[in-house]
Amino acid sequence: MGKRVQIAHPRAVTTAADDFVQRPRVAASAAEPVKRLTIDVPESLHTRIKLSCVQNRQNMADAVRQLLEERWPAN
């Protein structure tokens, strides 16, 4: 006499790993899809960026996006 176990289907099946990430809408590219960029930086650099952003009441991601836009402006 064995037990019968019924497994319910998951609520939603996600096909892409990116679907799990909640991404903010970037004001400059609100109509454009957003992609994630992950980089490793030395702890000392991270600390300097973080301190500067706190002092300027700025989000770190916004500060990095601004630097990237300055380095590689749109045509």
PyMOL commands that set and color helices and strands:
alter all, ss='L'
color gray80, all
select helices_A, chain A and resi 17-20+27-29+43-55+60-71
alter helices_A, ss='H'
color red, helices_A
deselect
rebuild
show_as cartoon
